[in-house]
Amino acid sequence: MEKPKAYSYVRMSTDKQLHGDSLRRQTEASRLYAEKHGLELVTDFDLHDIGVSAYSGANLHGGKFGRFMEAVKAGKIDKGSYLLIDAFDRMSRQDPMDALEPLKEILKAGLVLVTMDDEQVYRGKMRTEQLFITLGKMIRANDESANKSRNVRKAWEAKRANANEIKMTARCPSWLRLTADRSKFEIIEERAQIVRRIFNEVNSGLGVYLIVRRLNAEKVPTFTPRAKGWALSTVNKVINSPSVIGNFQPN
């Protein structure tokens, strides 16, 4: 008899987690579970959502998990197949009523869901106690994300409120740099001279193509050390940037 197929869903909310142990740990847990329970782990269906939020539902609306759910609804995933997830918060951190929807769709389609942190198996109609436990996990995951979102928002509100005293970020135009006390941006004079030159040449009627040729012919250093030379896009960006008259737009 053919082994039931198992799909391993891995989600990480930040790219930084990709460089840690999260991906390896989640992937290895799925492999070991499939091996232990006689399942065939499917490897040709990409179910990795890296740097994708489950709190906003981005993994479901446009992510790899959403693609999997579309396949489930279309009947492209065999009944009796398993979906292996590290924990419920990998699948969703939305409001519990919204988080329940994909779980209901999975079970309605005849699939089996396994949460490997506690090895809970969900199939068919959930038992009452299992439903309560599941809702509790979903509520906790949603509350954690909501609190984190509030804390981040408050931190940025504080940064904006103090922006006149302490700058919000060190990111700035290439001809500026943040002072050591983070109180202001100062001009890098040798680079500012190049910016002034570019504007003077534009004002005198020279085109961008000729300006770039002159800069490269004179081996004028670029603002990016690894760049091989000046490019049309670089000069155009300088010319069209509102930063040259002091406008600052934090992102």
C-alpha positions as CSV (number, residue, x, y, z in Angstrom):
1,M,0.0,0.0,0.0
2,E,1.1,3.5,-0.7
3,K,2.1,5.6,2.3
4,P,-0.1,8.6,3.1
5,K,1.5,11.8,1.9
6,A,2.7,14.4,4.4
7,Y,3.2,18.1,3.6
8,S,5.5,20.2,5.9
9,Y,4.5,23.8,6.4
10,V,7.3,26.1,7.7
11,R,6.8,29.8,8.4
12,M,9.1,32.4,9.9
13,S,7.9,36.0,10.4
14,T,11.4,37.5,9.9
15,D,14.3,36.8,7.5
16,K,16.6,36.8,10.5
17,Q,15.1,33.6,11.7
18,L,16.3,32.0,8.4
19,H,19.9,32.5,9.5
20,G,19.2,30.9,12.9
21,D,18.0,27.4,13.7
22,S,14.3,27.8,13.1
23,L,14.2,26.5,9.5
24,R,16.4,23.5,10.3
25,R,14.5,22.6,13.4
26,Q,11.0,22.8,11.8
27,T,12.2,20.9,8.7
28,E,13.9,18.2,10.8
29,A,10.8,17.8,13.1
30,S,8.6,17.1,10.0
31,R,11.1,14.6,8.6
32,L,11.3,12.7,11.9
33,Y,7.5,12.7,12.4
34,A,6.9,11.4,8.8
35,E,9.5,8.7,9.3
36,K,8.1,7.6,12.7
37,H,4.5,7.3,11.4
38,G,5.2,5.8,8.0
39,L,4.3,8.9,5.9
40,E,5.8,10.0,2.6
41,L,7.1,13.5,3.0
42,V,6.3,15.6,-0.1
43,T,9.3,17.7,-1.1
44,D,8.2,19.1,-4.5
45,F,5.5,21.4,-3.1
46,D,7.1,24.6,-1.7
47,L,5.5,25.3,1.7
48,H,8.0,27.7,3.1
49,D,6.8,31.2,4.0
50,I,9.9,33.1,5.0
51,G,9.5,36.6,6.4
52,V,5.7,36.4,6.1
53,S,3.3,37.4,8.8
54,A,0.6,35.2,10.1
55,Y,-0.9,38.0,12.3
56,S,-1.9,40.0,9.2
57,G,-2.9,36.8,7.4
58,A,-0.3,37.5,4.6
59,N,0.7,33.8,4.6
60,L,-2.9,32.9,3.8
61,H,-3.6,35.7,1.4
62,G,-0.7,35.5,-1.1
63,G,1.7,33.2,0.7
64,K,2.7,29.6,0.1
65,F,0.2,28.5,2.7
66,G,-2.6,30.3,0.7
67,R,-1.4,28.4,-2.3
68,F,-1.7,25.1,-0.4
69,M,-5.2,26.0,0.7
70,E,-6.2,26.7,-2.8
71,A,-5.0,23.3,-3.8
72,V,-6.9,21.8,-0.9
73,K,-10.2,23.5,-2.0
74,A,-9.6,22.4,-5.6
75,G,-9.3,18.8,-4.5
76,K,-5.6,18.6,-5.7
77,I,-4.4,17.2,-2.3
78,D,-5.3,13.6,-1.7
79,K,-7.7,12.8,1.1
80,G,-5.9,11.3,4.1
81,S,-2.8,13.4,3.5
82,Y,-1.1,15.0,6.5
83,L,-0.2,18.7,7.0
84,L,2.6,18.9,9.5
85,I,3.2,22.2,11.3
86,D,5.4,23.1,14.2
87,A,2.6,24.8,16.1
88,F,-0.7,26.6,15.5
89,D,1.0,30.0,15.5
90,R,2.9,29.0,12.3
91,M,-0.4,28.6,10.5
92,S,-2.2,31.7,11.9
93,R,-2.0,34.4,14.5
94,Q,-5.1,36.1,13.4
95,D,-8.3,36.6,15.4
96,P,-9.3,33.0,16.6
97,M,-12.5,33.1,14.5
98,D,-10.4,33.8,11.4
99,A,-7.7,31.3,12.4
100,L,-10.3,28.5,12.7
101,E,-11.3,28.8,9.0
102,P,-8.3,27.2,7.4
103,L,-8.4,24.4,10.0
104,K,-12.0,23.8,9.2
105,E,-11.2,23.7,5.5
106,I,-8.4,21.2,6.0
107,L,-10.5,18.8,8.1
108,K,-13.5,19.2,5.8
109,A,-11.3,18.1,2.8
110,G,-10.4,14.9,4.6
111,L,-6.9,15.9,5.5
112,V,-5.1,15.4,8.8
113,L,-3.4,18.2,10.7
114,V,-0.6,17.6,13.1
115,T,0.9,20.1,15.5
116,M,4.3,18.7,16.3
117,D,5.0,20.8,19.4
118,D,2.5,18.7,21.3
119,E,1.8,16.0,18.6
120,Q,-1.9,16.7,18.6
121,V,-3.6,15.0,15.6
122,Y,-6.7,16.7,14.1
123,R,-8.9,14.7,11.8
124,G,-12.6,14.6,11.0
125,K,-14.8,16.2,13.6
126,M,-12.8,17.7,16.5
127,R,-13.6,16.6,20.0
128,T,-15.0,19.3,22.3
129,E,-11.9,19.3,24.6
130,Q,-9.6,19.5,21.5
131,L,-11.6,22.5,20.2
132,F,-11.2,24.3,23.5
133,I,-7.5,23.6,23.6
134,T,-7.1,24.8,20.0
135,L,-9.0,28.0,20.7
136,G,-6.8,28.7,23.7
137,K,-3.7,28.4,21.6
138,M,-5.1,30.7,18.9
139,I,-6.1,33.3,21.5
140,R,-2.7,33.2,23.1
141,A,-0.9,33.5,19.7
142,N,-3.2,36.4,18.6
143,D,-2.7,38.2,22.0
144,E,1.1,37.8,21.7
145,S,1.2,39.3,18.2
146,A,-1.2,42.1,19.2
147,N,0.9,43.1,22.2
148,K,4.1,43.0,20.1
149,S,2.4,45.2,17.4
150,R,1.4,47.7,20.1
151,N,4.9,47.8,21.6
152,V,6.5,48.4,18.2
153,R,4.0,51.1,17.4
154,K,4.6,52.9,20.7
155,A,8.4,52.7,20.2
156,W,8.1,54.3,16.8
157,E,5.7,56.9,18.1
158,A,8.4,57.8,20.7
159,K,11.1,58.0,18.1
160,R,9.0,60.3,15.9
161,A,8.2,62.5,18.9
162,N,11.9,62.9,19.7
163,A,13.1,63.1,16.1
164,N,14.3,66.7,16.6
165,E,16.6,65.6,19.4
166,I,17.5,62.0,18.5
167,K,17.3,60.9,14.8
168,M,15.1,57.9,14.1
169,T,17.6,56.1,11.8
170,A,21.1,56.3,10.5
171,R,19.9,55.8,7.0
172,C,20.3,59.0,5.0
173,P,21.4,60.3,1.6
174,S,24.9,59.2,0.6
175,W,26.3,62.7,1.1
176,L,25.3,62.8,4.8
177,R,26.2,60.9,7.9
178,L,24.7,60.7,11.4
179,T,26.7,62.2,14.1
180,A,28.0,60.0,16.9
181,D,25.4,61.4,19.4
182,R,22.6,60.8,16.8
183,S,21.4,64.4,17.2
184,K,21.9,65.5,13.6
185,F,23.1,64.7,10.1
186,E,26.3,66.3,8.9
187,I,27.5,66.9,5.4
188,I,30.3,64.7,3.9
189,E,31.9,67.6,2.1
190,E,33.8,65.7,-0.6
191,R,30.5,64.0,-1.6
192,A,28.5,67.2,-1.4
193,Q,30.9,68.8,-3.8
194,I,30.1,66.1,-6.4
195,V,26.3,66.7,-5.8
196,R,26.8,70.4,-6.4
197,R,28.8,69.7,-9.5
198,I,26.1,67.5,-10.9
199,F,23.5,70.2,-10.4
200,N,25.7,72.9,-11.8
201,E,26.2,70.8,-15.0
202,V,22.5,70.1,-15.3
203,N,21.8,73.9,-14.9
204,S,24.3,74.6,-17.6
205,G,22.4,72.4,-20.0
206,L,24.4,69.2,-19.9
207,G,22.4,65.9,-20.2
208,V,22.7,63.1,-17.7
209,Y,24.4,60.8,-20.2
210,L,27.3,63.3,-20.7
211,I,27.5,64.0,-17.0
212,V,28.0,60.3,-16.3
213,R,30.6,60.0,-19.0
214,R,32.6,62.9,-17.5
215,L,32.4,61.6,-14.0
216,N,33.7,58.2,-15.1
217,A,36.3,59.6,-17.4
218,E,37.7,61.6,-14.5
219,K,37.4,58.6,-12.2
220,V,35.4,60.5,-9.7
221,P,34.7,58.2,-6.8
222,T,31.1,56.9,-6.4
223,F,29.2,57.0,-3.2
224,T,29.1,53.2,-3.2
225,P,32.6,51.7,-2.8
226,R,31.8,48.5,-4.6
227,A,30.3,50.3,-7.7
228,K,32.3,50.0,-10.9
229,G,31.4,53.5,-11.9
230,W,28.7,56.1,-12.2
231,A,25.4,55.0,-13.8
232,L,22.6,57.0,-15.4
233,S,20.2,55.8,-12.7
234,T,22.5,57.0,-9.9
235,V,22.8,60.5,-11.3
236,N,19.1,60.7,-12.0
237,K,18.4,59.7,-8.4
238,V,20.6,62.6,-7.1
239,I,18.9,65.1,-9.5
240,N,15.4,64.1,-8.6
241,S,15.9,63.5,-4.8
242,P,14.0,66.0,-2.5
243,S,16.8,65.2,0.0
244,V,19.0,67.8,-1.6
245,I,16.8,70.6,-0.2
246,G,16.4,68.9,3.2
247,N,13.3,66.8,2.9
248,F,13.4,63.7,5.0
249,Q,11.0,60.8,4.7
250,P,11.5,57.9,7.1
251,N,10.3,54.5,6.1
